[in-house]
Amino acid sequence: MENVAELTKWILLCICLSRCAYARLILEEPRIHFLNPGDSVQNNNPGLKTYCHNATSKYLTHMWRTMTMHLNINSDSYVLYDGKTPHEIHQKYDENDKSWSLNLFDTGKHRQFKVNPFENTCIGVYVDSPNESGYIITLIETRVNVWRLTMMMVGITVFWCAKILSHNSLFYYACGILFGVTLSVVILIYMAGKLIPRGKTMYVVFAASMSLYVAKMLWENMQLIVMQYREWAMWYVLVTSLISFVICYRFGPVTNTRTKQIIQWFLQLIGLVLVYYSSYFHEASFSCCVVFILLYNFPKVALERTKKYWRNVFPEKRKLLSEDQYRQEGIRQTRKALKELHSFCSSPECNPWKTVLKLKDPIRFARFMEGEPHLLENELDEHEEEVSKIVENDEYTDDDDSF
């Protein structure tokens, strides 16, 4: 019996020592991890662990940079907290421990978290069960986020083409159909509201909560709905689109000028919002919005006056023509002027009798209008002699200068 008691004591002592060693290991493990792009941290112990990223410098080349934290975990028994600092994470964790009914600071069961690269960001992961505490968290950097770049391009296009879109009938029908399909969900919520009491407060609360719930469920399960209920989704969209098109066709496109102006302003506002939220670098995106507004509303007359003033203050250096270029330009301009004269005299704007009275040789002018050359043969010979004399004089002058 004494041997059994001694053995039991040794077994209990070993268990206590092992538990103490395990607790010491957990306490010695760091609770806060600062991640850089590309870092991965593996956790195998329960409790609250905080993962942070320090803000990076803001440059225009980093305008569309994004970062994402990926949580690779096989269990759903975890709670997430977000904040700016580790102290804020622990404060939310303590407040959440004190509230038994509501998880006020739980960010949901997400596995990917968008991180602002220009701000300090922390994510807290709490796992209670030791058996389900294993997970890996990774910070991934995207230098140029294609989605955000596309978002900015769409915003710029909508802003600059708002006037054209507000006067376009096709855009009117497309927006009407989209609005009708979206409004059908609100109608379903209204029909569901008939099942609850008629109190105004209750109806408003139900409508708001139901709208948010349905929108969240549809967005999270959109791919599943389209794949499993493809025919129902197709018929639903087709029927609601057809009804919306019939209603839009019945009332016709917008004809009131002020209504079109309001639609234009609304589209421009949407474009500016897309541009502003296309980057985490909000100072740069806001500057882009201001530049677009100034360029769009800057008067063309003021722009032309600015260009004219600039040319007067900083005139361009004139490039002198060579002799061959001067002759070619003279021939080109002469042909152009003769062609314009011929087209003007052939047009109804020209009064032939008044033109004939002003001419010294009407017959020669009539021959010119019929296609004959505007110079006679003796005039061509005289012109060639004068040109040859000028060339000879230039050559003679060059020879004298060389001596």
C-alpha positions as CSV (number, residue, x, y, z in Angstrom):
1,M,0.0,0.0,0.0
2,E,2.8,2.4,0.8
3,N,4.4,1.7,-2.7
4,V,1.1,2.5,-4.4
5,A,0.8,5.8,-2.4
6,E,4.3,6.8,-3.3
7,L,3.6,6.0,-7.0
8,T,0.5,8.1,-7.0
9,K,2.3,11.0,-5.5
10,W,5.0,10.8,-8.2
11,I,2.4,10.6,-10.9
12,L,0.6,13.7,-9.5
13,L,3.9,15.5,-9.2
14,C,4.7,14.8,-12.8
15,I,1.3,16.0,-13.9
16,C,1.7,19.2,-12.0
17,L,5.2,19.8,-13.3
18,S,4.0,19.2,-16.9
19,R,1.1,21.6,-16.5
20,C,3.4,24.2,-15.0
21,A,5.8,23.9,-17.8
22,Y,3.0,24.2,-20.3
23,A,1.6,27.3,-18.6
24,R,5.1,28.8,-18.5
25,L,5.5,28.1,-22.2
26,I,2.2,29.9,-22.9
27,L,3.2,32.9,-20.7
28,E,6.6,33.2,-22.3
29,E,5.1,33.1,-25.9
30,P,4.8,36.7,-27.2
31,R,1.2,38.0,-27.3
32,I,1.8,40.8,-29.8
33,H,3.3,40.2,-33.2
34,F,4.3,43.0,-35.6
35,L,4.1,41.8,-39.2
36,N,5.8,43.0,-42.3
37,P,4.6,42.2,-45.9
38,G,5.2,38.5,-46.5
39,D,5.5,37.4,-42.9
40,S,3.6,34.4,-41.5
41,V,3.0,33.5,-37.9
42,Q,1.8,30.1,-36.6
43,N,-0.1,29.8,-33.4
44,N,-0.8,26.6,-31.5
45,N,-1.9,27.9,-28.1
46,P,-5.2,29.3,-26.8
47,G,-5.8,32.8,-25.7
48,L,-5.7,36.3,-27.2
49,K,-3.0,37.0,-29.7
50,T,-2.6,40.4,-31.4
51,Y,-1.1,41.0,-34.9
52,C,-0.2,44.5,-35.9
53,H,1.2,46.3,-38.9
54,N,2.9,49.7,-38.6
55,A,2.1,52.5,-41.1
56,T,4.3,53.0,-44.1
57,S,5.3,56.3,-45.7
58,K,2.9,57.9,-48.3
59,Y,4.1,58.2,-51.8
60,L,2.2,58.7,-55.1
61,T,3.7,55.5,-56.4
62,H,2.0,53.7,-53.5
63,M,-1.4,55.2,-54.3
64,W,-3.1,51.8,-55.1
65,R,-1.1,49.7,-52.6
66,T,-3.2,47.4,-50.4
67,M,-2.5,44.8,-47.7
68,T,-4.5,41.8,-46.6
69,M,-4.2,39.6,-43.5
70,H,-5.1,36.0,-44.2
71,L,-6.3,33.8,-41.3
72,N,-5.9,30.1,-42.1
73,I,-7.9,28.2,-39.4
74,N,-10.0,25.1,-39.6
75,S,-12.4,26.0,-36.8
76,D,-15.1,28.7,-36.3
77,S,-14.7,28.9,-32.5
78,Y,-12.7,32.2,-32.5
79,V,-13.4,35.9,-31.9
80,L,-11.9,38.8,-33.7
81,Y,-11.1,42.3,-32.5
82,D,-9.8,45.2,-34.6
83,G,-8.2,48.5,-33.5
84,K,-5.3,50.9,-34.0
85,T,-3.1,49.7,-31.1
86,P,-2.6,46.6,-29.0
87,H,-4.0,48.5,-26.0
88,E,-7.2,49.1,-27.9
89,I,-7.4,45.4,-28.7
90,H,-7.0,44.4,-25.1
91,Q,-9.5,47.0,-24.0
92,K,-12.1,45.7,-26.4
93,Y,-11.3,42.1,-25.3
94,D,-11.9,43.1,-21.6
95,E,-15.2,44.8,-22.4
96,N,-16.3,41.9,-24.4
97,D,-15.5,39.5,-21.5
98,K,-17.8,41.6,-19.3
99,S,-20.8,41.5,-21.6
100,W,-22.4,38.1,-21.7
101,S,-25.3,38.8,-24.0
102,L,-23.8,40.8,-26.9
103,N,-20.4,40.7,-28.6
104,L,-20.2,44.4,-29.4
105,F,-16.7,44.3,-30.8
106,D,-16.7,41.1,-32.7
107,T,-15.8,41.7,-36.3
108,G,-17.4,38.5,-37.6
109,K,-16.1,35.2,-38.8
110,H,-14.0,36.5,-41.6
111,R,-10.8,34.9,-42.9
112,Q,-9.4,38.0,-44.8
113,F,-8.9,41.5,-43.4
114,K,-8.2,44.5,-45.5
115,V,-5.4,46.5,-43.9
116,N,-4.8,50.2,-44.5
117,P,-1.0,50.3,-45.4
118,F,-0.8,54.0,-44.3
119,E,-2.3,53.5,-40.8
120,N,-1.4,51.5,-37.7
121,T,-3.7,48.5,-37.7
122,C,-4.1,45.6,-35.3
123,I,-6.2,42.4,-35.4
124,G,-6.8,40.4,-32.2
125,V,-7.6,36.6,-32.5
126,Y,-9.0,34.9,-29.4
127,V,-9.3,31.1,-29.3
128,D,-10.6,29.4,-26.2
129,S,-10.2,25.7,-26.9
130,P,-6.7,24.3,-26.8
131,N,-7.7,21.6,-29.4
132,E,-8.8,24.2,-32.0
133,S,-6.2,26.8,-31.3
134,G,-4.0,26.1,-34.3
135,Y,-3.9,28.7,-37.1
136,I,-1.6,30.6,-39.4
137,I,-1.9,34.3,-40.1
138,T,-0.1,35.9,-43.1
139,L,0.3,39.5,-44.3
140,I,0.2,39.8,-48.1
141,E,1.0,43.1,-49.9
142,T,-0.4,44.1,-53.4
143,R,1.6,46.9,-54.9
144,V,-1.0,47.8,-57.5
145,N,-4.6,46.7,-56.7
146,V,-6.3,46.2,-60.0
147,W,-9.7,46.5,-58.5
148,R,-9.0,49.9,-57.0
149,L,-7.3,51.2,-60.1
150,T,-10.3,50.1,-62.1
151,M,-12.5,51.8,-59.6
152,M,-10.7,55.1,-60.1
153,M,-10.9,54.8,-63.9
154,V,-14.7,54.1,-63.7
155,G,-15.1,57.1,-61.4
156,I,-13.2,59.4,-63.8
157,T,-15.3,58.1,-66.7
158,V,-18.6,58.6,-64.9
159,F,-17.6,62.1,-63.8
160,W,-16.5,63.3,-67.3
161,C,-19.3,61.5,-69.2
162,A,-22.1,62.5,-66.7
163,K,-23.7,65.0,-69.1
164,I,-23.7,62.5,-72.0
165,L,-25.1,59.7,-69.8
166,S,-27.9,62.0,-68.4
167,H,-29.1,62.6,-72.0
168,N,-28.7,59.0,-73.1
169,S,-32.0,56.9,-73.4
170,L,-30.1,53.6,-73.2
171,F,-28.5,54.6,-69.9
172,Y,-32.0,55.6,-68.6
173,Y,-33.4,52.2,-69.4
174,A,-30.4,50.4,-67.9
175,C,-30.6,52.3,-64.7
176,G,-34.4,51.8,-64.6
177,I,-34.1,48.1,-64.9
178,L,-31.3,47.9,-62.3
179,F,-33.4,50.0,-59.9
180,G,-36.5,47.8,-60.5
181,V,-34.6,44.6,-59.7
182,T,-33.2,46.1,-56.5
183,L,-36.6,47.6,-55.5
184,S,-38.2,44.2,-55.8
185,V,-36.3,43.1,-52.7
186,V,-37.7,46.0,-50.8
187,I,-41.2,45.0,-51.9
188,L,-40.6,41.5,-50.6
189,I,-39.6,43.0,-47.2
190,Y,-42.7,45.2,-47.2
191,M,-44.9,42.1,-47.8
192,A,-43.1,40.3,-44.9
193,G,-43.8,43.4,-42.8
194,K,-47.5,42.6,-43.1
195,L,-47.0,39.6,-40.8
196,I,-46.0,41.7,-37.8
197,P,-48.0,44.2,-35.7
198,R,-48.9,47.6,-37.2
199,G,-46.9,49.7,-34.8
200,K,-44.8,52.3,-36.6
201,T,-41.7,51.8,-34.5
202,M,-41.8,48.1,-34.8
203,Y,-42.2,48.3,-38.6
204,V,-39.3,50.6,-39.0
205,V,-37.0,48.5,-36.8
206,F,-38.1,45.3,-38.7
207,A,-37.6,46.9,-42.1
208,A,-34.2,48.2,-41.3
209,S,-32.9,45.1,-39.7
210,M,-34.5,42.9,-42.4
211,S,-33.0,45.0,-45.2
212,L,-29.5,44.7,-43.7
213,Y,-29.9,41.0,-43.0
214,V,-31.1,40.2,-46.5
215,A,-28.4,42.3,-48.1
216,K,-25.7,40.7,-46.1
217,M,-27.0,37.2,-46.8
218,L,-27.4,37.8,-50.5
219,W,-23.9,39.3,-50.8
220,E,-22.2,36.5,-48.8
221,N,-24.1,33.7,-50.6
222,M,-24.4,35.2,-54.0
223,Q,-22.2,32.6,-55.7
224,L,-24.0,29.7,-53.9
225,I,-27.4,31.1,-54.9
226,V,-26.4,31.5,-58.6
227,M,-24.9,28.0,-58.8
228,Q,-27.6,26.0,-56.9
229,Y,-30.7,28.1,-57.9
230,R,-29.6,29.2,-61.3
231,E,-33.0,28.8,-63.0
232,W,-34.9,30.6,-60.2
233,A,-32.4,33.5,-60.1
234,M,-32.5,33.8,-63.9
235,W,-36.3,33.9,-64.0
236,Y,-36.4,36.3,-61.1
237,V,-34.0,38.7,-62.8
238,L,-35.7,38.3,-66.2
239,V,-39.2,39.0,-64.9
240,T,-38.3,42.0,-62.7
241,S,-36.2,43.4,-65.6
242,L,-39.1,43.0,-68.0
243,I,-41.5,44.8,-65.6
244,S,-39.0,47.6,-65.0
245,F,-38.5,48.0,-68.7
246,V,-42.2,48.2,-69.4
247,I,-42.6,50.9,-66.7
248,C,-39.7,52.9,-68.0
249,Y,-41.1,52.6,-71.6
250,R,-44.5,53.8,-70.4
251,F,-43.2,57.0,-68.8
252,G,-40.4,57.5,-71.4
253,P,-36.9,59.0,-70.9
254,V,-36.5,62.2,-68.9
255,T,-37.2,65.4,-71.0
256,N,-37.0,68.1,-68.4
257,T,-33.8,70.1,-68.5
258,R,-33.5,70.6,-64.8
259,T,-34.1,66.9,-64.1
260,K,-31.3,66.0,-66.5
261,Q,-29.1,68.5,-64.7
262,I,-29.8,66.9,-61.4
263,I,-29.1,63.5,-62.8
264,Q,-25.8,64.8,-64.1
265,W,-24.8,66.3,-60.7
266,F,-25.7,63.0,-59.0
267,L,-23.6,61.0,-61.5
268,Q,-20.7,63.4,-61.0
269,L,-21.0,63.0,-57.2
270,I,-20.9,59.2,-57.6
271,G,-17.8,59.5,-59.8
272,L,-16.0,61.6,-57.2
273,V,-16.9,59.2,-54.4
274,L,-15.5,56.3,-56.5
275,V,-12.3,58.3,-57.1
276,Y,-12.0,59.2,-53.4
277,Y,-12.4,55.7,-52.1
278,S,-10.2,54.1,-54.8
279,S,-7.1,54.5,-52.7
280,Y,-6.1,54.4,-49.0
281,F,-4.0,57.4,-49.7
282,H,-7.0,59.8,-49.2
283,E,-4.9,63.0,-49.5
284,A,-3.9,62.0,-53.0
285,S,-7.4,60.8,-54.1
286,F,-9.0,64.0,-52.6
287,S,-6.5,66.1,-54.6
288,C,-7.5,64.2,-57.7
289,C,-11.1,65.1,-57.1
290,V,-10.3,68.8,-56.7
291,V,-8.2,68.7,-59.9
292,F,-11.0,67.1,-61.9
293,I,-13.6,69.6,-60.6
294,L,-11.3,72.6,-61.5
295,L,-10.5,71.1,-65.0
296,Y,-14.2,70.4,-65.7
297,N,-15.4,73.9,-64.6
298,F,-12.5,76.0,-65.8
299,P,-13.8,78.3,-68.6
300,K,-12.3,77.7,-72.0
301,V,-12.0,81.4,-72.6
302,A,-9.8,81.8,-69.5
303,L,-7.7,78.9,-70.7
304,E,-7.2,80.5,-74.1
305,R,-6.3,83.8,-72.5
306,T,-3.8,82.1,-70.3
307,K,-2.2,80.5,-73.3
308,K,-2.1,83.8,-75.1
309,Y,-0.5,85.5,-72.1
310,W,2.1,82.8,-71.8
311,R,3.0,83.1,-75.5
312,N,3.4,86.8,-75.2
313,V,5.6,86.5,-72.1
314,F,7.6,83.5,-73.4
315,P,7.4,83.7,-77.2
316,E,8.5,80.8,-79.3
317,K,11.7,81.1,-81.2
318,R,11.0,81.5,-84.9
319,K,12.7,79.0,-87.2
320,L,14.0,80.6,-90.4
321,L,13.3,78.9,-93.7
322,S,16.0,78.0,-96.1
323,E,15.9,79.1,-99.7
324,D,14.5,75.8,-101.0
325,Q,11.9,75.7,-98.2
326,Y,11.0,79.3,-99.1
327,R,10.4,78.5,-102.7
328,Q,8.4,75.3,-101.9
329,E,6.3,77.3,-99.4
330,G,5.6,80.0,-102.0
331,I,4.5,77.4,-104.6
332,R,2.3,75.7,-102.1
333,Q,0.6,78.9,-100.9
334,T,0.1,80.1,-104.5
335,R,-1.6,76.8,-105.5
336,K,-3.8,77.0,-102.4
337,A,-4.8,80.6,-103.1
338,L,-5.6,79.9,-106.8
339,K,-7.7,76.9,-105.7
340,E,-9.6,79.0,-103.2
341,L,-10.2,81.7,-105.8
342,H,-11.4,79.1,-108.3
343,S,-13.9,77.6,-105.8
344,F,-15.1,81.0,-104.7
345,C,-15.8,82.2,-108.3
346,S,-17.6,79.0,-109.0
347,S,-19.9,79.3,-105.9
348,P,-23.2,81.1,-105.8
349,E,-21.8,83.7,-103.4
350,C,-19.8,85.3,-106.2
351,N,-21.5,87.9,-108.5
352,P,-19.9,87.3,-111.9
353,W,-20.9,90.7,-113.4
354,K,-19.4,92.7,-110.6
355,T,-16.3,90.5,-110.8
356,V,-16.0,91.1,-114.6
357,L,-16.3,94.9,-114.1
358,K,-13.3,94.9,-111.8
359,L,-11.0,92.9,-114.1
360,K,-8.7,94.3,-116.8
361,D,-8.8,91.1,-118.9
362,P,-12.1,89.2,-118.4
363,I,-11.3,86.8,-121.3
364,R,-8.1,85.7,-119.6
365,F,-10.0,85.2,-116.3
366,A,-12.6,83.2,-118.1
367,R,-9.9,80.9,-119.6
368,F,-8.5,80.5,-116.1
369,M,-11.9,79.4,-114.8
370,E,-12.1,76.9,-117.6
371,G,-8.9,75.2,-116.5
372,E,-6.1,77.0,-118.3
373,P,-2.9,78.2,-116.5
374,H,-3.1,81.5,-114.8
375,L,0.3,82.6,-116.4
376,L,1.1,83.0,-120.1
377,E,4.2,81.5,-121.7
378,N,6.1,84.8,-122.0
379,E,5.4,85.5,-118.2
380,L,6.8,82.1,-117.4
381,D,9.9,82.8,-119.4
382,E,10.4,86.2,-117.8
383,H,10.0,84.6,-114.3
384,E,12.6,81.9,-115.1
385,E,15.0,84.6,-116.3
386,E,14.6,86.6,-113.1
387,V,15.1,83.6,-111.0
388,S,18.3,82.6,-112.9
389,K,19.6,86.1,-112.5
390,I,19.0,86.1,-108.8
391,V,20.8,82.7,-108.5
392,E,23.8,83.9,-110.5
393,N,24.1,87.0,-108.4
394,D,24.0,85.0,-105.2
395,E,26.7,82.6,-106.5
396,Y,28.9,85.6,-107.6
397,T,28.5,87.2,-104.2
398,D,29.4,84.0,-102.4
399,D,32.6,83.8,-104.5
400,D,33.6,87.3,-103.7
401,D,33.1,86.7,-100.0
402,S,35.2,83.6,-100.2
403,F,38.2,85.7,-101.5
